[in-house]
Amino acid sequence: MDPKTRGAVMRLSDLQDKKVRSLDGDTLGRVHEVHCEGGAVIALMAGAGSFIERLTARTKGRRIPWECVRTIDSNQITVTPERPRKKR
């Protein structure tokens, strides 16, 4: 499912606990928070999946701007490492 498709309907619970991977295939963790503003998703918080992993993880979670999301599949979300540049 492409997140930029107009008319696509998805529940926030569908994003919860999905694996987040970069375009290179690196695992960034799982979605544990979804930030919204005015009814639109603005960012995802990803990090270690379970409570034990969060306690022992060396790195803390990361905030991924919604503009960086490229694809959402049934089992994972693929993101770019940097925000796409806006055209002038």
N, C-alpha and C positions, 0 to 999 in steps of 0.2 A: 504494500500500500504506500503510495507516495503522499507524504504529509502536505504537499503543496496543492494537491488536487482539490479543486473547488467542489463544494457540496459533500466532501467526505465527512462522515460522522464517526466519532470515536469517543468512547468514554474514558475519563481520566484513569479509571481502574484498569483499562486495557494497557496503559503505559506502565503501571506500577509493577516493579520487579522484573521488567524486561532487561535482558543483557544489553549493554551499550558497547559498541565496537567502533573503532576508527576505520577509515577507508583502508588502512594498511592491515587491518585484522587484529590490532591490539585491543585487548579487553580493558575497558575503562570501569567496569563494575556493573551494578544494577541500579535502575531508577528507584530511588526511595522517596523523592518529593517531586511534585509538579507545581511550578509557580505560574499563577494566572493573574491577569490584569484585565478588567473589563470584559470578562468572558472569553479571553483568548489566552492560549498558552504562550508564555514568554521565555521560560527556561525549564530545564530538567536538572535535578540534582542526582548525580550518580556516584556510587562508591561501593564499598564492600557490601555483599548481599545479606549475610546473616548478622545477628547481634554479636556473635562470637568473632566473626571476621572484622566487624567494625571496632571491636575492642582491641584486636591484635594487629590491625592493618597499620602499616608504616605511613601510608599517605591518607589524608582525609578526603572526603568527597569533593567533587568538582562540580561547578555550575556550568552547564552547557546551554548557551543561548539557542532558542528555537530555530533561528536562522541557520544554525550549523547542522540541523537534522536533515539527512538526505533521504533515507528510506526507513520505513517501519514494516518489518515482516512479522510473521506470527510468533517468532521466538526472539527477535533481536531488533535493535535500533542502530542504524549506521549513521555516524556523524563525521563531519569534516573537522580537521584540527583548528581551523581559523574561520572567523566569520567571512562570508563572501563579501567582496567589495561592491558597494552600491554604484550603479551607473550614474553619471552626471548628466 
